[in-house]
Amino acid sequence: MTNIVVTRREEMPAFPLVELKPGTIFCTDQPFTVDEFYEMVNEDTNAELVEGVIVMKSPVSYQHEALFNFLYTMLNLYTKEQELGQVLGSRTAVRITNHTAREPDLLFVSRERLGIIHKNDIQGPPDLAVEIVSPWDSPREIVAKQSEYEQIGVREFWLIDQPKQQIFIYDLDSKGSFCKRQIQEGVICSTTVKGFKIKLEWLWCKPGNFPKILRIVQELLGNSGG
């Protein structure tokens, strides 16, 4: 059950937000701005700001964390070898509006656009954003994130639904709208990370059964001429 904490600004408690339980929604009589949110949290606070309301995120599953580590390590190694840009993980905030900051599970910013990376957050659309769905993620929240990434102009968005073993990939068209991409022959080829591709079946591996990352990266580098 969601725990909702509502208070007035002048009556805000002195405890740090890290003490709030996962799943707690914290708000006052005025919406928080992104900058205010950053003043209230630290690197130990697992939270997002959604339309001026602070949402304490729930812990992820072992399967979720295993897939994240697999994708992050593989993508990070590949992009570093190719000098393509910067890969960041799930504790990096992306500023959507003045009252909303999201933390995608994985994001990539190309070398030419590294200027959007600031001290506290990404101020501009990442080239690639990846969200890994957990069993307790509501459809409403999933759709909201997709809409927000489209709104700020993320060029490529992966939505990986582990419980249903489905993936939805969207590319930004010339009109600034997401278009759903069809996956061909069980292989996902990134449109923003040149030469990077993975097999669809890898996404559903059990923890401990993922293929060897170094071997995959070496093959990718060989195919790309790196």
C-alpha positions in Angstrom: 0.0 0.0 0.0 1.3 3.5 -0.9 2.2 5.7 2.0 1.3 9.3 1.3 2.9 12.1 3.5 1.4 15.5 3.1 2.6 18.6 5.0 2.8 22.4 4.7 6.1 23.9 3.7 6.5 25.7 7.1 5.8 22.4 8.9 8.2 20.2 6.9 9.9 17.6 9.2 13.6 17.8 9.8 14.3 14.2 9.0 16.2 13.4 5.8 14.2 11.9 2.9 16.4 8.8 3.0 14.4 7.9 6.1 11.1 7.7 4.2 10.0 4.1 3.3 10.2 2.9 -0.3 6.9 3.6 -2.0 6.2 6.7 0.0 4.9 9.8 -1.8 5.9 13.0 -0.1 4.4 16.4 -1.0 3.6 19.8 0.5 1.0 22.5 -0.3 3.4 23.7 -3.0 5.1 21.6 -5.7 8.8 21.1 -5.3 11.1 22.3 -8.1 13.9 20.1 -9.4 16.5 22.3 -7.7 14.7 22.1 -4.4 14.5 18.4 -4.8 18.3 18.1 -5.3 18.8 20.1 -2.0 16.7 17.6 -0.1 18.2 14.3 -1.4 21.7 12.8 -1.5 23.3 9.9 -3.3 21.7 7.5 -0.9 18.2 8.7 -1.6 16.4 6.5 -4.2 13.7 8.9 -5.3 12.3 10.7 -8.3 10.4 14.0 -8.6 7.2 13.7 -10.5 5.2 16.9 -11.1 6.4 18.5 -7.9 5.9 15.4 -5.8 8.7 13.3 -4.4 8.3 9.5 -5.0 10.5 7.1 -3.0 11.3 4.2 -5.4 10.9 0.6 -4.4 14.0 -1.7 -4.4 14.5 -3.6 -7.7 14.4 -7.4 -8.1 17.5 -9.6 -8.5 16.5 -10.3 -12.1 16.2 -6.5 -12.7 19.6 -5.8 -11.3 21.2 -8.7 -13.2 19.9 -7.4 -16.5 20.9 -3.9 -15.7 24.5 -4.9 -14.9 24.7 -7.0 -18.1 23.4 -4.1 -20.4 25.3 -1.4 -18.6 28.7 -3.2 -18.6 28.3 -4.3 -22.3 27.2 -0.9 -23.5 29.8 1.0 -21.4 32.7 -1.2 -22.6 31.6 -0.8 -26.3 31.1 2.9 -26.2 34.4 3.5 -24.4 36.3 1.5 -27.0 34.7 3.3 -29.8 34.9 6.7 -28.1 31.2 7.3 -28.9 30.1 9.1 -25.7 29.0 8.5 -22.1 26.9 5.7 -20.6 25.3 6.4 -17.2 23.3 4.2 -14.8 20.1 4.3 -12.9 21.1 7.0 -10.3 21.5 9.7 -12.9 18.5 12.1 -13.1 17.2 13.5 -16.3 15.5 16.9 -16.0 12.1 16.7 -17.8 10.6 20.0 -16.6 11.2 22.4 -13.7 9.0 20.0 -11.5 9.9 16.6 -12.8 13.2 14.6 -12.8 13.4 11.0 -13.9 16.1 8.3 -13.4 16.1 5.9 -16.4 17.7 2.6 -15.7 20.3 3.3 -18.4 21.1 6.2 -20.7 23.6 7.2 -23.4 24.8 10.7 -24.4 26.8 10.9 -27.6 30.3 12.5 -27.6 29.0 15.6 -29.5 26.4 16.3 -26.8 28.3 15.7 -23.6 27.6 19.4 -22.7 24.1 18.4 -21.5 25.6 16.5 -18.6 25.7 18.7 -15.5 26.7 18.3 -11.8 23.2 17.1 -10.6 21.5 15.9 -13.7 21.1 15.7 -17.5 19.7 18.9 -18.9 18.6 17.9 -22.3 17.5 14.6 -24.0 19.8 11.6 -23.8 20.3 10.0 -27.1 19.2 6.7 -25.7 17.1 5.9 -22.6 16.3 2.4 -21.3 13.7 1.5 -18.7 13.5 -2.0 -17.3 9.9 -2.7 -16.0 9.5 -4.4 -12.6 6.5 -6.4 -11.5 5.2 -3.6 -9.3 5.5 -0.8 -11.9 2.0 0.5 -12.7 1.0 0.8 -16.4 0.2 4.5 -15.7 3.7 5.2 -14.5 5.2 3.3 -17.5 3.2 5.3 -20.0 4.0 8.6 -18.2 7.7 8.0 -18.5 7.4 7.1 -22.2 5.5 10.3 -22.8 8.0 12.4 -20.9 11.0 11.0 -22.8 9.1 11.7 -26.0 8.3 15.2 -24.8 12.0 16.2 -24.3 13.1 14.6 -27.5 14.9 11.4 -26.6 16.0 9.9 -29.9 15.7 6.2 -29.0 13.8 4.6 -26.1 13.9 1.0 -25.0 11.1 -0.3 -22.7 12.0 -3.8 -21.4 9.2 -5.6 -19.7 10.9 -8.5 -17.9 7.7 -10.0 -16.3 6.1 -10.4 -19.8 9.3 -10.9 -21.7 8.5 -8.1 -24.1 10.5 -5.2 -25.4 9.2 -2.1 -27.1 11.5 0.2 -28.9 10.6 3.7 -30.1 12.5 6.1 -32.4 11.8 9.8 -32.6 10.5 10.8 -36.0 11.0 14.1 -37.8 7.8 15.5 -36.1 9.1 14.8 -32.6 6.9 11.8 -32.0 7.8 8.2 -31.0 7.4 5.6 -33.6 7.3 1.9 -32.6 10.1 -0.1 -34.2 9.7 -3.7 -35.4 12.4 -6.0 -34.3 13.9 -8.0 -37.2 15.2 -11.6 -36.7 15.4 -11.4 -33.0 18.2 -8.8 -33.1 18.0 -5.3 -31.6 20.2 -2.7 -33.4 20.7 0.6 -31.8 20.1 3.7 -34.0 22.0 6.0 -31.7 24.9 3.9 -30.6 26.6 3.1 -33.9 27.3 -0.6 -34.4 25.8 -1.7 -31.1 23.4 -4.6 -31.2 22.1 -7.4 -29.0 20.1 -10.6 -29.3 16.6 -10.4 -28.0 16.9 -13.7 -26.2 19.7 -12.4 -24.0 17.2 -10.1 -22.2 15.3 -13.0 -20.7 18.3 -14.9 -19.3 18.3 -15.9 -15.7 20.9 -14.3 -13.4 24.2 -16.1 -13.9 23.2 -17.3 -17.4 24.0 -14.2 -19.4 26.6 -14.7 -22.2 30.2 -13.5 -21.8 30.2 -9.8 -22.1 33.8 -9.4 -23.2 33.3 -11.9 -26.0 30.2 -10.0 -27.3 32.0 -6.6 -27.2 35.0 -8.1 -29.0 32.7 -9.4 -31.8 31.0 -6.1 -32.0 34.3 -4.2 -32.3 35.4 -6.7 -35.0 32.3 -6.2 -37.0 32.6 -2.4 -36.7 36.2 -2.3 -37.7 37.2 -1.1 -34.1 
